[in-house]
Structures are given as structure tokens and as C-alpha cells.
Amino acid sequence: MTEDEINERHNEKARKRQAARAKIMADKTREKGLLIVHTGKGKGKSTAAFGMVCRALGHGMKVGIVQFIKGGWATGEKAVYSAFPGQVEHKVMGEGFTWDTQDRARDIAWARAGWDEVKRMIADPDIAMVVADELNIVLRYEYLPVDEVVAGLLDRGEMKHVIVTGRNAPEALIEAADLVTEMVQVKHPFRSGVKAQRGIEF
């Protein structure tokens, strides 16, 4: 086969893919606020959510972030968001991982306070996107009732986006969500003795 024939064959396939894509997109005209869930054992759930925050900021949207559990960490994203005081409201609602706090009553109180912040942000018409980071962990440990949380997430403005992260998303939340991504761990440096590092884990 000549180079011209290879190019023509490639171009013909590209034209068919373009036509198929246009057909798929023809009836995708609706916009709505999405309930997005990032779950699974793999790394990148929060990172993907914060990437969406970056994208929203680029479009001039106001974003609310509530971080459950990770309260003890001085994270890089918190430092970045402080540069956007009019666009990002960032609340850290926790004292660290449960194996560090070892106080269920306090963990539940922090979870309830964090959930109250999430609900407030969802109700705020100026906030276009809300991130509930590690909320799935809170639900897994039964610090908050799943039914209450799912109902609260569904009771939002038509164009409000909400992103929930954390392992072990409950089935009721997965069912309610518009978009669910499960991160799968294939390989992780922690298993080779590499500790969490600045700019990667926090």
C-alpha cells in the first residue's frame, strides 16, 4: 500500500468517526448541575476533584470546598486557594485521620459541622460548585446517616455541581450520582517504602 493510500484510508476512518461523533452529540443539548462521585482504592480522587475546581476557577465560577478528615494536613491546594479569596471558600473540618484522633464522638461532631457547611454552600446561589472531600469516609464510618446526606445532595439548585470524594462510596450515593468514577490502584510507591510527599499527596 502506498503512502497516499495509507493517508486516504486514515482520513476516511477519521471522517466516519467524526460523523458518528456528531450523531451522538446531536441530542446532547441539556445543561444541569451534576452530582459527581470519585471513589475506589486508587490514588487521585481528591486530586481529580481539585482539578475540576481549577477548571471552574478558570471560568470565573465561585467554588466551595469542605475537607473532611484531613484537618491535620497543611495541603498545597489550601495554599493555592488562598490566592482566590473572592472565588474559593475553603473549610477544613476535621482533626486528621480516625486512627490519629481516636475519639469517635469528636469525629462525629466534626463530621456534622462539615456537613452543615456543605449544606450551606449548596444553598448559596453564588457558589456554582461544591466539593465534599472525603465525605465517603464519613459515611463509611457512619458518622452521618447516608439517607440524610444523599437527600441533602439531591436537594440543590438546578445548575449546582457537587463533587464527593473518598473510598467506599455507599450504593445509595452511587445510584443518585450523575457521574461516578472508580479509581483503581495498579501500583503505589507507599508499598515500596516511599512516604507521602509534598506536591504529590498533599
MDAnalysis code that builds the backbone (N, CA, C; Angstrom):
import MDAnalysis as mda
import numpy as np

u = mda.Universe.empty(606, n_residues=202, atom_resindex=np.repeat(np.arange(202), 3), trajectory=True)
u.add_TopologyAttr("name", ["N", "CA", "C"] * 202)
u.add_TopologyAttr("resid", np.arange(1, 203))
u.add_TopologyAttr("resname", ["MET", "THR", "GLU", "ASP", "GLU", "ILE", "ASN", "GLU", "ARG", "HIS", "ASN", "GLU", "LYS", "ALA", "ARG", "LYS", "ARG", "GLN", "ALA", "ALA", "ARG", "ALA", "LYS", "ILE", "MET", "ALA", "ASP", "LYS", "THR", "ARG", "GLU", "LYS", "GLY", "LEU", "LEU", "ILE", "VAL", "HIS", "THR", "GLY", "LYS", "GLY", "LYS", "GLY", "LYS", "SER", "THR", "ALA", "ALA", "PHE", "GLY", "MET", "VAL", "CYS", "ARG", "ALA", "LEU", "GLY", "HIS", "GLY", "MET", "LYS", "VAL", "GLY", "ILE", "VAL", "GLN", "PHE", "ILE", "LYS", "GLY", "GLY", "TRP", "ALA", "THR", "GLY", "GLU", "LYS", "ALA", "VAL", "TYR", "SER", "ALA", "PHE", "PRO", "GLY", "GLN", "VAL", "GLU", "HIS", "LYS", "VAL", "MET", "GLY", "GLU", "GLY", "PHE", "THR", "TRP", "ASP", "THR", "GLN", "ASP", "ARG", "ALA", "ARG", "ASP", "ILE", "ALA", "TRP", "ALA", "ARG", "ALA", "GLY", "TRP", "ASP", "GLU", "VAL", "LYS", "ARG", "MET", "ILE", "ALA", "ASP", "PRO", "ASP", "ILE", "ALA", "MET", "VAL", "VAL", "ALA", "ASP", "GLU", "LEU", "ASN", "ILE", "VAL", "LEU", "ARG", "TYR", "GLU", "TYR", "LEU", "PRO", "VAL", "ASP", "GLU", "VAL", "VAL", "ALA", "GLY", "LEU", "LEU", "ASP", "ARG", "GLY", "GLU", "MET", "LYS", "HIS", "VAL", "ILE", "VAL", "THR", "GLY", "ARG", "ASN", "ALA", "PRO", "GLU", "ALA", "LEU", "ILE", "GLU", "ALA", "ALA", "ASP", "LEU", "VAL", "THR", "GLU", "MET", "VAL", "GLN", "VAL", "LYS", "HIS", "PRO", "PHE", "ARG", "SER", "GLY", "VAL", "LYS", "ALA", "GLN", "ARG", "GLY", "ILE", "GLU", "PHE"])
u.atoms.positions = np.array([
    [0.858, -1.193, 0.000],
    [0.000, 0.000, 0.000],
    [0.895, 1.243, 0.000],
    [0.569, 2.186, -0.864],
    [1.370, 3.408, -0.969],
    [1.069, 4.350, 0.195],
    [1.945, 5.337, 0.360],
    [1.737, 6.338, 1.421],
    [0.440, 7.087, 1.205],
    [0.127, 7.432, -0.068],
    [-1.130, 8.142, -0.371],
    [-2.336, 7.280, -0.007],
    [-2.248, 5.989, -0.281],
    [-3.365, 5.087, 0.043],
    [-3.538, 4.953, 1.561],
    [-2.409, 4.881, 2.280],
    [-2.475, 4.819, 3.752],
    [-3.128, 6.082, 4.295],
    [-2.725, 7.247, 3.785],
    [-3.292, 8.520, 4.235],
    [-4.781, 8.602, 3.931],
    [-5.190, 8.171, 2.744],
    [-6.601, 8.226, 2.367],
    [-7.430, 7.289, 3.236],
    [-6.884, 6.122, 3.529],
    [-7.592, 5.181, 4.398],
    [-7.761, 5.770, 5.797],
    [-6.689, 6.367, 6.302],
    [-6.751, 7.022, 7.614],
    [-7.794, 8.142, 7.618],
    [-7.775, 8.983, 6.582],
    [-8.699, 10.113, 6.512],
    [-10.149, 9.645, 6.421],
    [-10.369, 8.565, 5.704],
    [-11.726, 8.028, 5.582],
    [-12.233, 7.527, 6.934],
    [-11.377, 6.860, 7.676],
    [-11.748, 6.414, 9.024],
    [-12.039, 7.604, 9.934],
    [-11.231, 8.650, 9.809],
    [-11.437, 9.854, 10.618],
    [-12.771, 10.513, 10.279],
    [-13.131, 10.544, 8.995],
    [-14.415, 11.130, 8.583],
    [-15.581, 10.336, 9.166],
    [-15.463, 9.016, 9.169],
    [-16.522, 8.168, 9.729],
    [-16.655, 8.373, 11.233],
    [-15.505, 8.487, 11.908],
    [-15.547, 8.740, 13.358],
    [-16.166, 10.099, 13.652],
    [-15.833, 11.088, 12.839],
    [-16.389, 12.430, 13.023],
    [-17.900, 12.421, 12.834],
    [-18.381, 11.722, 11.812],
    [-19.820, 11.641, 11.551],
    [-20.535, 10.916, 12.689],
    [-19.926, 9.829, 13.177],
    [-20.522, 9.081, 14.285],
    [-20.585, 9.936, 15.544],
    [-19.526, 10.688, 15.790],
    [-19.478, 11.564, 16.970],
    [-20.533, 12.667, 16.873],
    [-20.680, 13.249, 15.702],
    [-21.684, 14.301, 15.504],
    [-23.087, 13.762, 15.749],
    [-23.329, 12.533, 15.330],
    [-24.641, 11.914, 15.549],
    [-24.912, 11.708, 17.042],
    [-23.883, 11.267, 17.767],
    [-24.016, 11.065, 19.212],
    [-24.291, 12.386, 19.922],
    [-23.612, 13.454, 19.497],
    [-23.716, 14.744, 20.172],
    [-24.970, 15.529, 19.811],
    [-25.659, 15.133, 18.757],
    [-26.789, 15.915, 18.239],
    [-27.890, 16.133, 19.270],
    [-28.143, 15.129, 20.117],
    [-29.229, 15.273, 21.084],
    [-28.730, 15.586, 22.495],
    [-27.437, 15.887, 22.637],
    [-26.875, 16.250, 23.947],
    [-26.866, 17.770, 24.077],
    [-28.031, 18.334, 24.388],
    [-28.181, 19.793, 24.399],
    [-28.493, 20.350, 25.782],
    [-28.773, 19.494, 26.757],
    [-29.212, 19.953, 28.067],
    [-28.019, 20.237, 28.975],
    [-28.136, 21.258, 29.812],
    [-27.153, 21.538, 30.860],
    [-27.828, 21.386, 32.207],
    [-27.103, 20.859, 33.180],
    [-27.636, 20.721, 34.543],
    [-26.477, 20.593, 35.515],
    [-26.750, 20.914, 36.752],
    [-25.758, 20.681, 37.791],
    [-25.593, 19.194, 38.018],
    [-24.352, 18.758, 38.163],
    [-24.063, 17.331, 38.286],
    [-23.669, 16.957, 39.710],
    [-24.099, 15.775, 40.123],
    [-23.597, 15.150, 41.343],
    [-22.541, 14.140, 40.895],
    [-21.293, 14.404, 41.268],
    [-20.144, 13.632, 40.794],
    [-19.505, 12.925, 41.983],
    [-19.190, 11.647, 41.811],
    [-18.574, 10.853, 42.878],
    [-17.256, 10.275, 42.376],
    [-16.184, 10.522, 43.134],
    [-14.881, 9.901, 42.871],
    [-14.616, 8.921, 44.011],
    [-14.522, 7.640, 43.695],
    [-14.336, 6.632, 44.735],
    [-13.320, 5.599, 44.271],
    [-13.152, 4.542, 45.049],
    [-12.201, 3.490, 44.704],
    [-10.937, 3.559, 45.538],
    [-10.133, 2.496, 45.461],
    [-8.917, 2.382, 46.269],
    [-7.721, 3.101, 45.669],
    [-7.819, 3.497, 44.413],
    [-6.698, 4.138, 43.754],
    [-6.518, 5.592, 44.159],
    [-5.307, 6.078, 43.966],
    [-4.983, 7.469, 44.264],
    [-5.595, 8.393, 43.214],
    [-5.932, 9.610, 43.607],
    [-6.354, 10.612, 42.632],
    [-7.771, 11.098, 42.753],
    [-8.502, 10.642, 43.756],
    [-9.907, 11.037, 43.900],
    [-10.037, 12.524, 44.226],
    [-9.332, 12.953, 45.264],
    [-9.351, 14.371, 45.624],
    [-8.659, 15.207, 44.566],
    [-7.556, 14.689, 44.043],
    [-6.801, 15.415, 43.030],
    [-7.667, 15.714, 41.809],
    [-8.467, 14.734, 41.385],
    [-9.366, 14.946, 40.248],
    [-10.411, 16.013, 40.576],
    [-10.914, 15.978, 41.798],
    [-11.890, 16.994, 42.201],
    [-11.264, 18.385, 42.187],
    [-10.041, 18.500, 42.690],
    [-9.376, 19.803, 42.728],
    [-9.002, 20.272, 41.326],
    [-8.786, 19.345, 40.426],
    [-8.599, 19.720, 39.027],
    [-9.849, 20.365, 38.455],
    [-11.022, 19.834, 38.830],
    [-12.288, 20.445, 38.409],
    [-12.454, 21.829, 39.029],
    [-11.993, 21.977, 40.270],
    [-12.032, 23.292, 40.909],
    [-11.212, 24.285, 40.095],
    [-10.022, 23.882, 39.695],
    [-9.152, 24.737, 38.880],
    [-9.861, 25.138, 37.586],
    [-10.509, 24.178, 36.962],
    [-11.231, 24.448, 35.721],
    [-12.373, 25.436, 35.972],
    [-13.109, 25.239, 37.063],
    [-14.211, 26.145, 37.393],
    [-13.706, 27.564, 37.643],
    [-12.576, 27.678, 38.351],
    [-11.993, 28.995, 38.605],
    [-11.632, 29.684, 37.303],
    [-11.130, 28.911, 36.353],
    [-10.784, 29.470, 35.050],
    [-11.977, 30.045, 34.311],
    [-13.167, 29.559, 34.659],
    [-14.396, 30.076, 34.061],
    [-15.056, 31.137, 34.932],
    [-14.364, 31.580, 35.972],
    [-14.885, 32.634, 36.835],
    [-15.953, 32.177, 37.804],
    [-16.084, 30.862, 38.011],
    [-17.095, 30.329, 38.917],
    [-16.610, 30.397, 40.366],
    [-17.545, 30.549, 41.271],
    [-17.227, 30.511, 42.693],
    [-17.371, 29.077, 43.189],
    [-16.418, 28.650, 44.034],
    [-16.358, 27.261, 44.483],
    [-16.291, 27.202, 46.003],
    [-17.000, 26.246, 46.569],
    [-16.923, 25.960, 47.995],
    [-16.305, 24.591, 48.212],
    [-15.357, 24.492, 49.126],
    [-14.682, 23.221, 49.409],
    [-14.760, 22.941, 50.901],
    [-15.220, 21.748, 51.242],
    [-15.184, 21.285, 52.624],
    [-14.355, 20.013, 52.648],
    [-13.276, 20.019, 53.427],
    [-12.426, 18.846, 53.551],
    [-12.685, 18.171, 54.891],
    [-13.259, 16.978, 54.811],
    [-13.463, 16.156, 55.996],
    [-12.181, 15.369, 56.273],
    [-11.980, 14.969, 57.510],
    [-10.929, 14.036, 57.929],
    [-9.525, 14.635, 57.888],
    [-9.144, 15.288, 56.788],
    [-7.745, 15.645, 56.554],
    [-7.295, 16.905, 57.302],
    [-7.945, 17.241, 58.360],
    [-7.694, 18.524, 59.005],
    [-6.274, 18.780, 59.449],
    [-5.518, 17.739, 59.744],
    [-4.177, 17.927, 60.262],
    [-3.126, 18.251, 59.210],
    [-3.500, 18.232, 57.927],
    [-2.507, 18.389, 56.861],
    [-2.444, 19.827, 56.355],
    [-1.223, 20.338, 56.174],
    [-1.028, 21.631, 55.502],
    [-0.895, 21.324, 54.010],
    [-2.002, 21.357, 53.298],
    [-2.015, 20.912, 51.904],
    [-1.636, 22.022, 50.931],
    [-1.070, 21.612, 49.810],
    [-0.702, 22.567, 48.770],
    [-1.905, 23.251, 48.176],
    [-3.016, 22.503, 48.032],
    [-4.201, 23.119, 47.422],
    [-4.757, 24.243, 48.301],
    [-4.681, 24.082, 49.616],
    [-5.166, 25.138, 50.506],
    [-4.370, 26.422, 50.288],
    [-3.070, 26.288, 50.111],
    [-2.227, 27.461, 49.861],
    [-2.588, 28.126, 48.535],
    [-2.888, 27.323, 47.531],
    [-3.264, 27.872, 46.225],
    [-4.602, 28.608, 46.319],
    [-5.569, 27.981, 46.969],
    [-6.910, 28.583, 47.016],
    [-6.934, 29.888, 47.794],
    [-5.970, 30.072, 48.705],
    [-5.921, 31.327, 49.452],
    [-5.628, 32.513, 48.531],
    [-5.130, 32.216, 47.325],
    [-4.870, 33.278, 46.345],
    [-6.131, 33.685, 45.598],
    [-7.246, 33.004, 45.871],
    [-8.526, 33.311, 45.223],
    [-9.592, 33.591, 46.290],
    [-9.372, 34.616, 47.127],
    [-10.279, 34.831, 48.261],
    [-11.713, 35.145, 47.852],
    [-11.913, 35.713, 46.692],
    [-13.271, 36.022, 46.261],
    [-13.950, 34.896, 45.516],
    [-13.171, 33.873, 45.142],
    [-13.716, 32.795, 44.329],
    [-13.788, 31.448, 45.039],
    [-12.942, 31.244, 46.047],
    [-12.900, 29.951, 46.733],
    [-13.152, 30.136, 48.215],
    [-14.103, 29.374, 48.725],
    [-14.323, 29.283, 50.165],
    [-13.899, 27.885, 50.581],
    [-12.855, 27.788, 51.386],
    [-12.235, 26.506, 51.711],
    [-12.301, 26.277, 53.212],
    [-13.014, 25.240, 53.615],
    [-13.167, 24.918, 55.033],
    [-12.555, 23.550, 55.312],
    [-11.695, 23.480, 56.304],
    [-11.119, 22.211, 56.751],
    [-11.859, 21.810, 58.023],
    [-12.568, 20.685, 57.952],
    [-13.453, 20.276, 59.043],
    [-13.048, 18.890, 59.548],
    [-12.008, 18.859, 60.327],
    [-11.545, 17.599, 60.886],
    [-10.224, 17.807, 61.579],
    [-9.799, 16.772, 62.288],
    [-8.544, 16.854, 63.040],
    [-7.536, 15.818, 62.582],
    [-7.806, 15.185, 61.467],
    [-6.884, 14.173, 60.964],
    [-7.570, 12.835, 60.831],
    [-6.815, 11.840, 60.444],
    [-7.366, 10.511, 60.228],
    [-7.894, 9.924, 61.528],
    [-8.885, 9.035, 61.390],
    [-9.548, 8.491, 62.577],
    [-8.582, 7.727, 63.480],
    [-7.559, 7.111, 62.894],
    [-6.612, 6.382, 63.732],
    [-5.704, 7.325, 64.517],
    [-5.686, 8.615, 64.117],
    [-4.938, 9.614, 64.880],
    [-5.794, 10.230, 65.985],
    [-7.050, 10.544, 65.674],
    [-7.897, 11.214, 66.657],
    [-8.333, 10.258, 67.757],
    [-8.727, 9.038, 67.391],
    [-9.168, 8.018, 68.348],
    [-10.249, 8.545, 69.293],
    [-11.131, 9.336, 68.746],
    [-12.236, 9.883, 69.536],
    [-13.458, 9.973, 68.635],
    [-14.281, 8.939, 68.657],
    [-15.423, 8.854, 67.746],
    [-16.390, 10.012, 67.937],
    [-16.651, 10.385, 69.170],
    [-17.602, 11.471, 69.435],
    [-17.133, 12.776, 68.801],
    [-15.832, 13.063, 68.934],
    [-15.298, 14.281, 68.313],
    [-15.326, 14.188, 66.798],
    [-15.002, 13.008, 66.258],
    [-15.047, 12.817, 64.808],
    [-16.466, 13.039, 64.275],
    [-17.447, 12.549, 64.997],
    [-18.850, 12.734, 64.588],
    [-19.222, 14.216, 64.648],
    [-18.783, 14.900, 65.686],
    [-19.089, 16.332, 65.806],
    [-18.465, 17.118, 64.650],
    [-17.218, 16.795, 64.305],
    [-16.574, 17.453, 63.165],
    [-17.304, 17.131, 61.861],
    [-17.734, 15.874, 61.726],
    [-18.463, 15.468, 60.512],
    [-19.767, 16.235, 60.384],
    [-20.474, 16.380, 61.492],
    [-21.744, 17.122, 61.468],
    [-21.491, 18.585, 61.120],
    [-20.464, 19.178, 61.697],
    [-20.138, 20.579, 61.391],
    [-19.752, 20.725, 59.918],
    [-18.996, 19.766, 59.403],
    [-18.621, 19.810, 57.990],
    [-19.813, 19.676, 57.080],
    [-20.715, 18.770, 57.414],
    [-21.928, 18.583, 56.611],
    [-22.789, 19.845, 56.629],
    [-22.861, 20.507, 57.775],
    [-23.600, 21.778, 57.841],
    [-22.987, 22.802, 56.889],
    [-21.663, 22.819, 56.775],
    [-21.001, 23.728, 55.837],
    [-21.320, 23.355, 54.390],
    [-21.301, 22.057, 54.086],
    [-21.652, 21.615, 52.728],
    [-23.069, 22.059, 52.382],
    [-24.004, 21.857, 53.291],
    [-25.404, 22.249, 53.035],
    [-25.524, 23.759, 52.834],
    [-24.771, 24.517, 53.640],
    [-24.804, 25.975, 53.491],
    [-24.290, 26.397, 52.115],
    [-23.208, 25.762, 51.681],
    [-22.648, 26.087, 50.368],
    [-23.585, 25.671, 49.236],
    [-24.225, 24.525, 49.397],
    [-25.188, 24.089, 48.383],
    [-26.339, 25.083, 48.282],
    [-26.741, 25.644, 49.404],
    [-27.861, 26.592, 49.419],
    [-27.469, 27.985, 48.943],
    [-26.175, 28.276, 48.886],
    [-25.699, 29.601, 48.479],
    [-25.777, 29.734, 46.958],
    [-26.625, 30.623, 46.450],
    [-26.786, 30.734, 44.990],
    [-25.544, 31.254, 44.272],
    [-24.614, 31.861, 44.997],
    [-23.402, 32.391, 44.369],
    [-22.338, 31.316, 44.143],
    [-22.449, 30.198, 44.860],
    [-21.469, 29.119, 44.726],
    [-21.945, 28.152, 43.656],
    [-21.125, 27.994, 42.609],
    [-21.512, 27.144, 41.470],
    [-21.097, 25.694, 41.663],
    [-20.032, 25.455, 42.420],
    [-19.515, 24.101, 42.619],
    [-19.145, 23.894, 44.075],
    [-19.526, 22.742, 44.618],
    [-19.193, 22.391, 45.997],
    [-18.441, 21.066, 45.980],
    [-17.301, 21.033, 46.668],
    [-16.534, 19.798, 46.817],
    [-16.637, 19.338, 48.265],
    [-17.112, 18.108, 48.455],
    [-17.164, 17.483, 49.778],
    [-16.083, 16.401, 49.791],
    [-14.875, 16.819, 50.120],
    [-13.709, 15.940, 50.041],
    [-13.693, 14.955, 51.209],
    [-13.600, 13.671, 50.895],
    [-13.577, 12.571, 51.858],
    [-14.902, 12.381, 52.584],
    [-15.989, 12.889, 52.034],
    [-17.301, 12.658, 52.641],
    [-17.636, 11.162, 52.654],
    [-17.168, 10.418, 51.665],
    [-17.443, 8.980, 51.647],
    [-16.866, 8.262, 52.859],
    [-15.728, 8.751, 53.359],
    [-15.131, 8.144, 54.557],
    [-16.036, 8.373, 55.764],
    [-16.568, 9.574, 55.852],
    [-17.508, 9.915, 56.925],
    [-18.719, 8.978, 56.889],
    [-19.212, 8.722, 55.689],
    [-20.375, 7.841, 55.548],
    [-20.018, 6.391, 55.865],
    [-18.824, 5.986, 55.460],
    [-18.391, 4.606, 55.723],
    [-18.345, 4.312, 57.213],
    [-17.866, 5.287, 57.993],
    [-17.762, 5.101, 59.439],
    [-19.063, 5.444, 60.171],
    [-20.098, 5.758, 59.401],
    [-21.437, 6.042, 59.948],
    [-21.430, 7.227, 60.903],
    [-20.614, 8.235, 60.566],
    [-20.634, 9.476, 61.329],
    [-21.855, 10.317, 60.964],
    [-22.385, 10.104, 59.775],
    [-23.603, 10.773, 59.314],
    [-24.489, 9.727, 58.649],
    [-25.817, 9.887, 58.707],
    [-26.715, 8.941, 58.049],
    [-26.657, 9.104, 56.528],
    [-26.481, 8.006, 55.816],
    [-26.377, 8.055, 54.354],
    [-27.619, 8.675, 53.733],
    [-28.799, 8.283, 54.217],
    [-30.045, 8.791, 53.628],
    [-30.144, 10.308, 53.750],
    [-29.742, 10.832, 54.889],
    [-29.783, 12.287, 55.097],
    [-28.846, 12.997, 54.125],
    [-27.643, 12.438, 53.973],
    [-26.654, 13.068, 53.109],
    [-27.094, 13.017, 51.648],
    [-27.557, 11.869, 51.189],
    [-27.995, 11.756, 49.792],
    [-29.151, 12.709, 49.521],
    [-30.103, 12.781, 50.439],
    [-31.236, 13.708, 50.265],
    [-30.749, 15.150, 50.200],
    [-29.778, 15.501, 51.040],
    [-29.238, 16.858, 51.031],
    [-28.495, 17.183, 49.753],
    [-27.775, 16.201, 49.212],
    [-27.049, 16.421, 47.962],
    [-28.003, 16.567, 46.778],
    [-29.106, 15.853, 46.819],
    [-30.084, 15.935, 45.727],
    [-30.925, 17.210, 45.806],
    [-31.021, 17.775, 47.000],
    [-31.830, 18.985, 47.193],
    [-30.953, 20.214, 46.937],
    [-30.693, 20.467, 45.667],
    [-29.813, 21.576, 45.301],
    [-30.360, 22.263, 44.058],
    [-29.832, 23.452, 43.783],
    [-30.253, 24.198, 42.615],
    [-29.978, 23.443, 41.325],
    [-30.727, 23.759, 40.309],
    [-30.661, 23.022, 39.045],
    [-29.269, 23.027, 38.430],
    [-28.508, 24.117, 38.618],
    [-27.196, 24.225, 37.985],
    [-26.027, 24.059, 38.971],
    [-26.326, 23.592, 40.176],
    [-25.280, 23.424, 41.191],
    [-24.541, 22.097, 40.981],
    [-23.207, 22.178, 40.864],
    [-22.377, 20.978, 40.768],
    [-21.860, 20.615, 42.157],
    [-21.910, 19.321, 42.490],
    [-21.364, 18.838, 43.760],
    [-20.474, 17.642, 43.474],
    [-19.264, 17.655, 44.045],
    [-18.305, 16.566, 43.873],
    [-18.026, 15.954, 45.246],
    [-18.192, 14.640, 45.347],
    [-17.960, 13.904, 46.590],
    [-16.813, 12.931, 46.355],
    [-15.831, 12.934, 47.268],
    [-14.689, 12.037, 47.104],
    [-14.574, 11.081, 48.284],
    [-13.746, 10.077, 48.098],
    [-13.424, 9.134, 49.167],
    [-13.715, 7.699, 48.780],
    [-12.986, 6.797, 49.393],
    [-13.194, 5.367, 49.156],
    [-14.582, 4.930, 49.614],
    [-15.002, 3.783, 49.112],
    [-16.200, 3.094, 49.608],
    [-17.454, 3.946, 49.551],
    [-17.695, 4.592, 48.426],
    [-18.942, 5.345, 48.274],
    [-20.118, 4.403, 48.488],
    [-21.108, 4.798, 49.285],
    [-22.258, 3.921, 49.511],
    [-23.099, 3.769, 48.245],
    [-23.764, 2.647, 48.147],
    [-24.535, 2.341, 46.946],
    [-25.621, 3.386, 46.695],
    [-26.227, 3.901, 47.757],
    [-27.283, 4.911, 47.592],
    [-26.739, 6.174, 46.941],
    [-25.513, 6.555, 47.264],
    [-24.897, 7.732, 46.658],
    [-24.530, 7.457, 45.206],
    [-23.994, 6.285, 44.941],
    [-23.666, 5.914, 43.561],
    [-24.911, 5.939, 42.693],
    [-25.999, 5.424, 43.226],
    [-27.264, 5.396, 42.482],
    [-27.768, 6.808, 42.203],
    [-27.587, 7.713, 43.143],
    [-28.094, 9.082, 42.998],
    [-27.232, 9.941, 42.082],
    [-25.952, 9.585, 41.925],
    [-24.998, 10.425, 41.204],
    [-25.243, 10.422, 39.694],
    [-24.804, 11.511, 39.063],
    [-24.834, 11.614, 37.603],
    [-23.577, 11.021, 36.982],
    [-22.461, 11.142, 37.692],
    [-21.159, 10.684, 37.185],
    [-20.410, 10.029, 38.331],
    [-19.982, 8.793, 38.126],
    [-19.211, 8.067, 39.138],
    [-17.951, 7.537, 38.487],
    [-16.800, 7.844, 39.101],
    [-15.520, 7.315, 38.634],
    [-14.887, 6.536, 39.770],
    [-14.459, 5.318, 39.464],
    [-13.775, 4.493, 40.459],
    [-12.296, 4.431, 40.105],
    [-11.467, 4.934, 41.011],
    [-10.024, 4.887, 40.825],
    [-9.508, 3.493, 41.213],
    [-8.763, 2.874, 40.329],
    [-8.223, 1.539, 40.568],
    [-6.718, 1.643, 40.800],
    [-6.261, 1.105, 41.913],
    [-4.830, 1.145, 42.202],
    [-4.124, -0.005, 41.489],
    [-3.174, 0.330, 40.681],
    [-2.358, -0.661, 39.994],
    [-1.000, -0.797, 40.689],
    [-0.439, 0.352, 41.077],
    [0.869, 0.374, 41.726],
    [0.964, 1.639, 42.566],
    [1.598, 1.555, 43.726],
    [1.710, 2.726, 44.603],
    [3.074, 2.709, 45.284],
    [3.780, 3.858, 45.310],
    [5.124, 3.894, 45.908],
    [5.136, 3.620, 47.406],
    [4.012, 3.833, 48.088],
    [3.943, 3.585, 49.528],
    [4.326, 2.143, 49.857],
    [3.949, 1.224, 48.963],
    [4.251, -0.193, 49.182],
    [5.746, -0.489, 49.051],
    [6.470, 0.457, 48.471],
    [7.924, 0.297, 48.336],
    [8.675, 1.116, 49.373],
    [7.952, 1.612, 50.378],
    [8.597, 2.354, 51.450],
    [8.720, 3.843, 51.220],
    [8.030, 4.372, 50.204],
    [8.094, 5.802, 49.914],
    [6.962, 6.506, 50.672],
    [7.317, 7.504, 51.466],
    [6.306, 8.198, 52.262],
    [5.541, 9.219, 51.419],
    [4.435, 9.740, 51.972],
    [3.670, 10.806, 51.307],
    [4.559, 12.033, 51.141],
    [4.486, 12.662, 49.977],
    [5.390, 13.754, 49.660],
    [4.630, 15.018, 49.240],
    [5.246, 16.178, 49.531],
    [4.688, 17.460, 49.135],
    [4.495, 17.511, 47.623],
    [3.366, 18.064, 47.217],
    [3.100, 18.225, 45.795],
    [2.540, 16.975, 45.144],
    [2.587, 15.839, 45.839],
    [2.028, 14.597, 45.318],
    [0.808, 14.188, 46.134],
    [1.011, 13.934, 47.412],
    [-0.117, 13.545, 48.276],
    [-0.778, 14.736, 48.970],
    [-0.036, 15.815, 49.184],
    [-0.616, 16.960, 49.908],
    [0.018, 18.249, 49.441],
])
